[in-house]
Amino acid sequence: MSYRVEFTPSAARAFKKLPGSIQSRIAPKIDALAAIPRPHGVEKMAGHENRYRVRVGEYRVIYVISDGPRLITVAVIGHRREVYR
């Protein structure tokens, strides 16, 4: 059974502002989270209970996993120098 993927409004805006070449690299990674929410290479973020990050080159996708309703909420998408602020 797969998870449903949703974006926060700010993450959706950030994704739309990215260049098309970066979007085409990030989109498959986000789509793959629906099938496997904790793939190899994903890091659990310190200080947060259900927050994870996946690396896509110099960009990061930070998301929250809710196992009960089987929901993944993409919270932040951005360059690594900006995403952790």
DRENTORKOL-3810 file (N, C-alpha, C; in nm, 4 decimals):
REM DRENTORKOL-3810
@n.u->0.0840; n.v->-0.1179; n.w->0.0000; ca.u->0.0000; ca.v->0.0000; ca.w->0.0000; c.u->0.0885; c.v->0.1243; c.w->0.0000
@n.u->0.0606; n.v->0.2175; n.w->-0.0866; ca.u->0.1459; ca.v->0.3348; ca.w->-0.1000; c.u->0.0970; c.v->0.4514; c.w->-0.0149
@n.u->0.1863; n.v->0.5451; n.w->0.0020; ca.u->0.1568; ca.v->0.6664; ca.w->0.0762; c.u->0.1072; c.v->0.7733; c.w->-0.0197
@n.u->0.0379; n.v->0.8704; n.w->0.0344; ca.u->-0.0071; ca.v->0.9864; ca.w->-0.0436; c.u->0.0928; c.v->1.0986; c.w->-0.0167
@n.u->0.1326; n.v->1.1710; n.w->-0.1201; ca.u->0.2302; ca.v->1.2785; ca.w->-0.1066; c.u->0.1595; c.v->1.4128; c.w->-0.1240
@n.u->0.1802; n.v->1.5014; n.w->-0.0272; ca.u->0.1252; ca.v->1.6369; ca.w->-0.0328; c.u->0.2379; c.v->1.7373; c.w->-0.0110
@n.u->0.2203; n.v->1.8570; n.w->-0.0605; ca.u->0.3170; ca.v->1.9649; ca.w->-0.0441; c.u->0.2572; c.v->2.0718; c.w->0.0464
@n.u->0.3410; n.v->2.1334; n.w->0.1301; ca.u->0.2972; ca.v->2.2542; ca.w->0.1988; c.u->0.2948; c.v->2.3643; c.w->0.0934
@n.u->0.2168; n.v->2.4702; n.w->0.1141; ca.u->0.2136; ca.v->2.5778; ca.w->0.0144; c.u->0.3519; c.v->2.6369; c.w->-0.0146
@n.u->0.4343; n.v->2.6531; n.w->0.0873; ca.u->0.5675; ca.v->2.7105; ca.w->0.0648; c.u->0.6568; c.v->2.6153; c.w->-0.0140
@n.u->0.6458; n.v->2.4853; n.w->0.0104; ca.u->0.7255; ca.v->2.3876; ca.w->-0.0645; c.u->0.6809; c.v->2.3829; c.w->-0.2104
@n.u->0.5513; n.v->2.3946; n.w->-0.2348; ca.u->0.5008; ca.v->2.3950; ca.w->-0.3725; c.u->0.5512; c.v->2.5184; c.w->-0.4481
@n.u->0.5516; n.v->2.6340; n.w->-0.3815; ca.u->0.6028; ca.v->2.7562; ca.w->-0.4447; c.u->0.7520; c.v->2.7431; c.w->-0.4739
@n.u->0.8268; n.v->2.6896; n.w->-0.3785; ca.u->0.9715; ca.v->2.6736; ca.w->-0.3965; c.u->1.0011; c.v->2.5788; c.w->-0.5119
@n.u->0.9232; n.v->2.4713; n.w->-0.5242; ca.u->0.9436; ca.v->2.3756; ca.w->-0.6332; c.u->0.9178; c.v->2.4414; c.w->-0.7686
@n.u->0.8129; n.v->2.5211; n.w->-0.7776; ca.u->0.7788; ca.v->2.5873; ca.w->-0.9037; c.u->0.8824; c.v->2.6916; c.w->-0.9451
@n.u->0.9544; n.v->2.7494; n.w->-0.8480; ca.u->1.0553; ca.v->2.8504; ca.w->-0.8781; c.u->1.1875; c.v->2.7902; c.w->-0.9253
@n.u->1.2070; n.v->2.6608; n.w->-0.9026; ca.u->1.3323; ca.v->2.5962; ca.w->-0.9424; c.u->1.3425; c.v->2.5863; c.w->-1.0949
@n.u->1.4643; n.v->2.5871; n.w->-1.1481; ca.u->1.4810; ca.v->2.5665; ca.w->-1.2925; c.u->1.4268; c.v->2.4294; c.w->-1.3344
@n.u->1.3833; n.v->2.4192; n.w->-1.4577; ca.u->1.3238; ca.v->2.2957; ca.w->-1.5076; c.u->1.4151; c.v->2.1748; c.w->-1.4954
@n.u->1.5450; n.v->2.1939; n.w->-1.5152; ca.u->1.6380; ca.v->2.0807; ca.w->-1.5049; c.u->1.6441; c.v->2.0264; c.w->-1.3627
@n.u->1.6366; n.v->2.1147; n.w->-1.2648; ca.u->1.6374; ca.v->2.0718; ca.w->-1.1243; c.u->1.5040; c.v->2.0061; c.w->-1.0898
@n.u->1.3932; n.v->2.0639; n.w->-1.1365; ca.u->1.2612; ca.v->2.0041; ca.w->-1.1120; c.u->1.2558; c.v->1.8613; c.w->-1.1654
@n.u->1.3129; n.v->1.8393; n.w->-1.2837; ca.u->1.3079; ca.v->1.7061; ca.w->-1.3433; c.u->1.3934; c.v->1.6054; c.w->-1.2672
@n.u->1.4900; n.v->1.6525; n.w->-1.1881; ca.u->1.5692; ca.v->1.5627; ca.w->-1.1041; c.u->1.5009; c.v->1.5361; c.w->-0.9703
@n.u->1.4310; n.v->1.6359; n.w->-0.9175; ca.u->1.3690; ca.v->1.6232; ca.w->-0.7852; c.u->1.2361; c.v->1.5480; c.w->-0.7921
@n.u->1.1563; n.v->1.5714; n.w->-0.8952; ca.u->1.0225; ca.v->1.5118; ca.w->-0.9054; c.u->1.0228; c.v->1.3588; c.w->-0.8938
@n.u->1.1116; n.v->1.2863; n.w->-0.9616; ca.u->1.1103; ca.v->1.1400; ca.w->-0.9462; c.u->1.1429; c.v->1.0940; c.w->-0.8041
@n.u->1.2293; n.v->1.1682; n.w->-0.7363; ca.u->1.2627; ca.v->1.1327; ca.w->-0.5974; c.u->1.1406; c.v->1.1486; c.w->-0.5071
@n.u->1.0643; n.v->1.2562; n.w->-0.5276; ca.u->0.9441; ca.v->1.2788; ca.w->-0.4475; c.u->0.8386; c.v->1.1729; c.w->-0.4800
@n.u->0.8221; n.v->1.1423; n.w->-0.6084; ca.u->0.7257; ca.v->1.0390; ca.w->-0.6481; c.u->0.7618; c.v->0.9030; c.w->-0.5898
@n.u->0.8911; n.v->0.8726; n.w->-0.5812; ca.u->0.9355; ca.v->0.7434; ca.w->-0.5278; c.u->0.9063; c.v->0.7305; c.w->-0.3786
@n.u->0.8945; n.v->0.8438; n.w->-0.3085; ca.u->0.8650; ca.v->0.8387; ca.w->-0.1647; c.u->0.7284; c.v->0.7771; c.w->-0.1372
@n.u->0.6363; n.v->0.7867; n.w->-0.2323; ca.u->0.5025; ca.v->0.7292; ca.w->-0.2134; c.u->0.5110; c.v->0.5779; c.w->-0.1969
@n.u->0.6017; n.v->0.5137; n.w->-0.2679; ca.u->0.6163; ca.v->0.3680; ca.w->-0.2584; c.u->0.7054; c.v->0.3284; c.w->-0.1414
@n.u->0.8171; n.v->0.3992; n.w->-0.1244; ca.u->0.9126; ca.v->0.3682; ca.w->-0.0174; c.u->0.9451; c.v->0.4982; c.w->0.0551
@n.u->0.8780; n.v->0.5277; n.w->0.1665; ca.u->0.8979; ca.v->0.6567; ca.w->0.2333; c.u->1.0327; c.v->0.6716; c.w->0.3034
@n.u->1.1003; n.v->0.5618; n.w->0.3289; ca.u->1.2319; ca.v->0.5669; ca.w->0.3939; c.u->1.3336; c.v->0.4909; c.w->0.3084
@n.u->1.3655; n.v->0.5439; n.w->0.1889; ca.u->1.4585; ca.v->0.4729; ca.w->0.1000; c.u->1.6020; c.v->0.4795; c.w->0.1513
@n.u->1.6881; n.v->0.4000; n.w->0.0901; ca.u->1.8300; ca.v->0.4021; ca.w->0.1236; c.u->1.8858; c.v->0.5409; c.w->0.0956
@n.u->1.9618; n.v->0.5954; n.w->0.1883; ca.u->2.0211; ca.v->0.7270; ca.w->0.1705; c.u->1.9443; c.v->0.8393; c.w->0.2369
@n.u->1.8254; n.v->0.8101; n.w->0.2871; ca.u->1.7457; ca.v->0.9120; ca.w->0.3554; c.u->1.7978; c.v->0.9273; c.w->0.4979
@n.u->1.8013; n.v->1.0493; n.w->0.5466; ca.u->1.8488; ca.v->1.0769; ca.w->0.6821; c.u->1.7347; c.v->1.1300; c.w->0.7678
@n.u->1.7227; n.v->1.0761; n.w->0.8893; ca.u->1.6276; ca.v->1.1293; ca.w->0.9861; c.u->1.6905; c.v->1.2539; c.w->1.0454
@n.u->1.6152; n.v->1.3606; n.w->1.0540; ca.u->1.6698; ca.v->1.4866; ca.w->1.1022; c.u->1.6718; c.v->1.4900; c.w->1.2548
@n.u->1.7836; n.v->1.5318; n.w->1.3093; ca.u->1.8002; ca.v->1.5395; ca.w->1.4543; c.u->1.7060; c.v->1.6440; c.w->1.5117
@n.u->1.6476; n.v->1.6123; n.w->1.6241; ca.u->1.5602; ca.v->1.7062; ca.w->1.6922; c.u->1.4158; c.v->1.7038; c.w->1.6456
@n.u->1.3838; n.v->1.6169; n.w->1.5501; ca.u->1.2479; ca.v->1.6065; ca.w->1.4986; c.u->1.2067; c.v->1.4604; c.w->1.4994
@n.u->1.0819; n.v->1.4364; n.w->1.5349; ca.u->1.0352; ca.v->1.2986; ca.w->1.5494; c.u->1.0148; c.v->1.2275; c.w->1.4159
@n.u->0.9471; n.v->1.2892; n.w->1.3230; ca.u->0.9134; ca.v->1.2239; ca.w->1.1963; c.u->0.9623; c.v->1.3006; c.w->1.0748
@n.u->1.0661; n.v->1.3788; n.w->1.0884; ca.u->1.1148; ca.v->1.4615; ca.w->0.9776; c.u->1.2390; c.v->1.3968; c.w->0.9164
@n.u->1.2381; n.v->1.3882; n.w->0.7843; ca.u->1.3464; ca.v->1.3244; ca.w->0.7099; c.u->1.3921; c.v->1.4159; c.w->0.5982
@n.u->1.5119; n.v->1.3873; n.w->0.5442; ca.u->1.5605; ca.v->1.4621; ca.w->0.4294; c.u->1.6190; c.v->1.3665; c.w->0.3275
@n.u->1.6010; n.v->1.4033; n.w->0.2019; ca.u->1.6596; ca.v->1.3281; ca.w->0.0918; c.u->1.7424; c.v->1.4265; c.w->0.0098
@n.u->1.8595; n.v->1.3818; n.w->-0.0314; ca.u->1.9506; ca.v->1.4654; ca.w->-0.1096; c.u->1.9284; c.v->1.4425; c.w->-0.2583
@n.u->1.9278; n.v->1.5514; n.w->-0.3330; ca.u->1.9215; ca.v->1.5463; ca.w->-0.4787; c.u->2.0258; c.v->1.6467; c.w->-0.5274
@n.u->2.1480; n.v->1.5998; n.w->-0.5469; ca.u->2.2569; ca.v->1.6904; ca.w->-0.5822; c.u->2.2802; c.v->1.7890; c.w->-0.4696
@n.u->2.2766; n.v->1.9168; n.w->-0.5006; ca.u->2.2951; ca.v->2.0197; ca.w->-0.3987; c.u->2.1636; c.v->2.0665; c.w->-0.3386
@n.u->2.0548; n.v->2.0015; n.w->-0.3750; ca.u->1.9227; ca.v->2.0379; ca.w->-0.3239; c.u->1.8765; c.v->1.9355; c.w->-0.2213
@n.u->1.7891; n.v->1.9802; n.w->-0.1315; ca.u->1.7357; ca.v->1.8938; ca.w->-0.0272; c.u->1.5840; c.v->1.9000; c.w->-0.0285
@n.u->1.5236; n.v->1.7842; n.w->-0.0024; ca.u->1.3794; ca.v->1.7750; ca.w->0.0139; c.u->1.3574; c.v->1.7282; c.w->0.1569
@n.u->1.2931; n.v->1.8116; n.w->0.2362; ca.u->1.2646; ca.v->1.7777; ca.w->0.3756; c.u->1.1168; c.v->1.7468; c.w->0.3850
@n.u->1.0863; n.v->1.6316; n.w->0.4463; ca.u->0.9472; ca.v->1.5882; ca.w->0.4503; c.u->0.9153; c.v->1.5207; c.w->0.5831
@n.u->0.7851; n.v->1.5105; n.w->0.6107; ca.u->0.7342; ca.v->1.4505; ca.w->0.7338; c.u->0.6535; c.v->1.3269; c.w->0.6956
@n.u->0.6768; n.v->1.2173; n.w->0.7663; ca.u->0.6037; ca.v->1.0931; ca.w->0.7409; c.u->0.5004; c.v->1.0733; c.w->0.8516
@n.u->0.3758; n.v->1.0526; n.w->0.8126; ca.u->0.2686; ca.v->1.0170; ca.w->0.9065; c.u->0.2237; c.v->0.8759; c.w->0.8697
@n.u->0.2649; n.v->0.7782; n.w->0.9503; ca.u->0.2356; ca.v->0.6383; ca.w->0.9178; c.u->0.0890; c.v->0.6024; c.w->0.9358
@n.u->0.0204; n.v->0.6659; n.w->1.0299; ca.u->-0.1208; ca.v->0.6349; ca.w->1.0535; c.u->-0.2069; c.v->0.6567; c.w->0.9299
@n.u->-0.2130; n.v->0.7803; n.w->0.8802; ca.u->-0.2930; ca.v->0.8065; ca.w->0.7592; c.u->-0.2165; c.v->0.7782; c.w->0.6291
@n.u->-0.0925; n.v->0.7277; n.w->0.6412; ca.u->-0.0088; ca.v->0.6968; ca.w->0.5246; c.u->0.0075; c.v->0.8205; c.w->0.4363
@n.u->0.0625; n.v->0.9245; n.w->0.4977; ca.u->0.0758; ca.v->1.0539; ca.w->0.4322; c.u->0.2193; c.v->1.1033; c.w->0.4435
@n.u->0.2715; n.v->1.1553; n.w->0.3341; ca.u->0.4020; ca.v->1.2215; ca.w->0.3319; c.u->0.3771; c.v->1.3666; c.w->0.2969
@n.u->0.4234; n.v->1.4567; n.w->0.3840; ca.u->0.4074; ca.v->1.5999; ca.w->0.3610; c.u->0.5438; c.v->1.6595; c.w->0.3316
@n.u->0.5625; n.v->1.7060; n.w->0.2097; ca.u->0.6873; ca.v->1.7716; ca.w->0.1715; c.u->0.6832; c.v->1.9118; c.w->0.2304
@n.u->0.7764; n.v->1.9393; n.w->0.3227; ca.u->0.7736; ca.v->2.0650; ca.w->0.3971; c.u->0.8638; c.v->2.1717; c.w->0.3369
@n.u->0.9830; n.v->2.1330; n.w->0.2910; ca.u->1.0804; ca.v->2.2301; ca.w->0.2418; c.u->1.1550; c.v->2.1701; c.w->0.1227
@n.u->1.1753; n.v->2.2514; n.w->0.0204; ca.u->1.2596; ca.v->2.2139; ca.w->-0.0927; c.u->1.3503; c.v->2.3329; c.w->-0.1197
@n.u->1.4805; n.v->2.3078; n.w->-0.1276; ca.u->1.5700; ca.v->2.4185; ca.w->-0.1571; c.u->1.7141; c.v->2.3763; c.w->-0.1638
@n.u->1.7996; n.v->2.4732; n.w->-0.1939; ca.u->1.9439; ca.v->2.4507; ca.w->-0.1996; c.u->1.9947; c.v->2.4219; c.w->-0.0588
@n.u->2.0967; n.v->2.3424; n.w->-0.0502; ca.u->2.1455; ca.v->2.2995; ca.w->0.0814; c.u->2.1930; c.v->2.4146; c.w->0.1680
@n.u->2.2389; n.v->2.5232; n.w->0.1081; ca.u->2.2874; ca.v->2.6358; ca.w->0.1895; c.u->2.1721; c.v->2.7132; c.w->0.2533
@n.u->2.0497; n.v->2.6962; n.w->0.2023; ca.u->1.9360; ca.v->2.7734; ca.w->0.2525; c.u->1.8339; c.v->2.6898; c.w->0.3290
@n.u->1.8294; n.v->2.5623; n.w->0.3045; ca.u->1.7188; ca.v->2.4819; ca.w->0.3534; c.u->1.7198; c.v->2.4576; c.w->0.5046
@n.u->1.8349; n.v->2.4647; n.w->0.5676; ca.u->1.8434; ca.v->2.4348; ca.w->0.7105; c.u->1.8272; c.v->2.5588; c.w->0.7979
@n.u->1.8091; n.v->2.6738; n.w->0.7400; ca.u->1.7970; ca.v->2.7985; ca.w->0.8191; c.u->1.6613; c.v->2.8108; c.w->0.8806
END
